[in-house]
Amino acid sequence: MINKIKDFLGFDIKEAKYKLSHDDTFGMISDANKPDKWVFSTCGYCGVGCGLYIGVKDGKAVSYKRKSKTWCKHGNTLSKRSL
């Protein structure tokens, strides 16, 4: 019960859940989304083929990062992403 009250009042910041660690490829990333490896792929949303790095952990995609700035969307990912 006390944990629910702390959560409701904002005293529980869930430090363990949102802990950050260093990733060799992209720097700081949350532990929950830190992949075992990064796989380069292209976005299949609109057919332009923007580059993405997909983080894979235990055979599942857990995160993604865009390739460095491209002319499409100025390096940002599209809003209707699948991950």
Secondary structure, 3 states (H helix, E strand, C coil): CHHHHHHHHCCCCCCCCCCEEEECCCEEEEHHHCCCEEEEEECCCCCCCCEEEEEEECCEEEEEEECCCCCHHHHCCCCCCCC
